[in-house]
Amino acid sequence: MMITEDMENQPLDIQWEHLLNGLEQLIGKRPADLNGVLFLVGVQELGQGAKHFTKEQKQDLMHIGICKVLSLSSYYSLEYIDKDGWPHYKLERALPQGDVLKQEVLLKMHVIEYFKFF
């Protein structure tokens, strides 16, 4: 488990660094930023392993990552998986309004929650 119960009481930036360190140990490379972590979530959710993805597929994988982590708070729900195995999500409720920084904090909190299950 990358985020332990004792880490939950730490500030978000400390939890985030702990998560990045754990991912680095797990995959051998530290994700550069939130987008890199969302990409990894997307790859995990796609379930087809590490392979070469086109630029468009990488963007789609980041979108899958966003939808998956925000589904933990019912912003999105899995609608279906297409014939190629790609999950498709449906927006269930509007995301909170806010600037880019607030959106990043929301995503980081949900990514940390997602990785509590690993």
Sine and cosine of phi, psi and omega as CSV:
sin_phi,cos_phi,sin_psi,cos_psi,sin_omega,cos_omega
0.00,0.00,0.78,-0.63,-0.06,-1.00
-0.99,0.14,-0.59,0.81,0.04,-1.00
-0.93,-0.37,0.90,-0.44,-0.04,-1.00
-0.99,-0.13,0.21,-0.98,-0.02,-1.00
-0.85,0.53,-0.61,0.79,0.00,-1.00
-0.93,0.37,-0.37,0.93,0.03,-1.00
-0.98,0.19,-0.37,0.93,-0.08,-1.00
-0.87,0.50,-0.45,0.89,-0.03,-1.00
-1.00,0.03,-0.02,1.00,0.01,-1.00
-0.99,0.15,0.41,-0.91,0.08,-1.00
-0.86,0.50,0.42,-0.91,-0.06,-1.00
-0.81,0.58,-0.68,0.74,-0.05,-1.00
-0.91,0.42,-0.55,0.83,0.05,-1.00
-0.94,0.34,-0.69,0.73,0.05,-1.00
-0.88,0.47,-0.64,0.77,-0.02,-1.00
-0.90,0.44,-0.72,0.70,0.02,-1.00
-0.89,0.46,-0.64,0.77,0.04,-1.00
-0.88,0.48,-0.67,0.74,0.03,-1.00
-0.89,0.45,-0.72,0.69,0.00,-1.00
-0.88,0.48,-0.65,0.76,0.05,-1.00
-0.89,0.45,-0.67,0.74,0.03,-1.00
-0.90,0.44,-0.66,0.75,0.03,-1.00
-0.91,0.42,-0.62,0.78,0.03,-1.00
-0.87,0.49,-0.69,0.73,0.03,-1.00
-0.91,0.42,-0.61,0.79,-0.05,-1.00
-0.95,0.31,-0.70,0.71,-0.11,-0.99
-0.94,-0.34,-0.10,1.00,0.06,-1.00
1.00,0.09,0.06,1.00,0.01,-1.00
-0.53,-0.85,0.72,-0.69,0.00,-1.00
-0.99,0.15,0.81,-0.59,0.08,-1.00
-0.87,0.50,0.65,-0.76,-0.08,-1.00
-0.95,0.31,-0.53,0.85,-0.10,-0.99
-0.28,-0.96,-0.12,-0.99,0.00,-1.00
-0.85,0.53,-0.66,0.75,0.00,-1.00
-0.86,0.50,-0.63,0.78,0.04,-1.00
-0.89,0.46,-0.64,0.77,0.02,-1.00
-0.94,0.35,-0.67,0.75,0.03,-1.00
-0.88,0.47,-0.60,0.80,0.08,-1.00
-0.87,0.50,-0.71,0.70,0.02,-1.00
-0.88,0.47,-0.64,0.77,0.06,-1.00
-0.88,0.47,-0.69,0.72,0.02,-1.00
-0.87,0.49,-0.69,0.73,0.03,-1.00
-0.89,0.47,-0.69,0.72,0.03,-1.00
-0.87,0.50,-0.70,0.71,-0.04,-1.00
-0.95,0.32,-0.52,0.85,0.07,-1.00
-0.91,0.41,-0.62,0.79,0.10,-0.99
0.96,0.28,0.39,0.92,0.00,-1.00
-0.95,-0.30,0.16,0.99,0.03,-1.00
0.98,0.22,0.00,-1.00,0.00,-1.00
-0.98,0.21,0.81,-0.59,0.07,-1.00
-0.42,-0.91,0.04,-1.00,0.01,-1.00
-0.98,0.20,0.77,-0.64,0.04,-1.00
-0.88,-0.48,0.57,-0.82,0.09,-1.00
-0.95,0.32,0.21,-0.98,0.03,-1.00
-0.85,0.52,-0.68,0.73,0.01,-1.00
-0.90,0.44,-0.66,0.75,0.03,-1.00
-0.91,0.42,-0.60,0.80,0.04,-1.00
-0.89,0.45,-0.66,0.75,0.06,-1.00
-0.90,0.44,-0.67,0.75,0.04,-1.00
-0.89,0.46,-0.63,0.78,0.01,-1.00
-0.92,0.40,-0.61,0.79,0.07,-1.00
-0.91,0.43,-0.62,0.78,0.04,-1.00
-0.90,0.43,-0.67,0.74,0.07,-1.00
-0.86,0.50,-0.69,0.73,0.03,-1.00
-0.86,0.51,-0.71,0.70,0.03,-1.00
-0.87,0.49,-0.76,0.65,-0.03,-1.00
-0.88,0.47,-0.68,0.74,-0.02,-1.00
-0.89,0.46,-0.77,0.64,-0.05,-1.00
-0.92,0.39,-0.60,0.80,0.02,-1.00
-0.97,0.24,-0.26,0.97,0.09,-1.00
-0.93,0.36,-0.33,0.94,0.04,-1.00
-0.90,0.44,-0.39,0.92,0.07,-1.00
-0.91,-0.41,0.36,0.93,0.09,-1.00
0.89,0.46,0.44,0.90,0.15,-0.99
-0.96,0.27,-0.56,0.83,0.03,-1.00
-0.78,-0.63,0.38,-0.93,0.16,-0.99
-0.69,-0.72,0.49,-0.87,0.04,-1.00
-0.93,0.37,0.84,-0.55,-0.02,-1.00
-1.00,-0.03,-0.76,0.65,0.03,-1.00
-0.23,-0.97,0.23,-0.97,0.12,-0.99
-0.91,-0.42,0.81,-0.59,-0.08,-1.00
-0.97,0.24,0.04,-1.00,-0.08,-1.00
-0.89,0.46,-0.37,0.93,0.03,-1.00
-1.00,-0.04,0.04,1.00,0.04,-1.00
1.00,0.02,0.15,0.99,-0.03,-1.00
-1.00,0.04,0.79,-0.61,0.03,-1.00
-0.97,0.26,0.56,-0.83,0.05,-1.00
-0.81,-0.59,0.75,-0.67,-0.08,-1.00
-0.93,-0.36,0.41,-0.91,0.02,-1.00
-0.88,-0.48,0.72,-0.69,0.07,-1.00
-0.94,0.33,0.82,-0.57,-0.04,-1.00
-0.99,-0.15,-0.53,0.85,0.02,-1.00
-0.44,-0.90,0.43,-0.90,-0.08,-1.00
-0.90,0.43,0.63,-0.78,0.08,-1.00
-0.96,0.29,0.50,-0.86,0.02,-1.00
-0.88,0.48,0.61,-0.79,0.04,-1.00
-0.96,0.28,0.57,-0.82,0.03,-1.00
0.16,-0.99,0.19,-0.98,0.02,-1.00
-0.98,0.22,0.02,-1.00,-0.06,-1.00
-0.86,0.52,-0.63,0.77,-0.01,-1.00
-0.89,0.45,-0.68,0.73,0.03,-1.00
-0.90,0.43,-0.63,0.78,0.04,-1.00
-0.91,0.42,-0.65,0.76,0.01,-1.00
-0.90,0.44,-0.66,0.75,0.03,-1.00
-0.89,0.46,-0.71,0.71,0.03,-1.00
-0.85,0.53,-0.73,0.69,-0.01,-1.00
-0.91,0.42,-0.69,0.72,-0.01,-1.00
-0.88,0.48,-0.67,0.74,0.02,-1.00
-0.87,0.49,-0.65,0.76,-0.01,-1.00
-0.96,0.29,-0.59,0.81,0.06,-1.00
-0.89,0.45,-0.68,0.73,0.03,-1.00
-0.88,0.48,-0.68,0.73,0.04,-1.00
-0.88,0.47,-0.67,0.74,0.02,-1.00
-0.84,0.54,-0.70,0.71,-0.08,-1.00
-0.98,0.19,-0.08,1.00,0.11,-0.99
-0.90,0.43,-0.36,0.93,-0.05,-1.00
-1.00,0.04,0.01,1.00,-0.03,-1.00
-0.96,-0.30,0.00,0.00,0.00,0.00
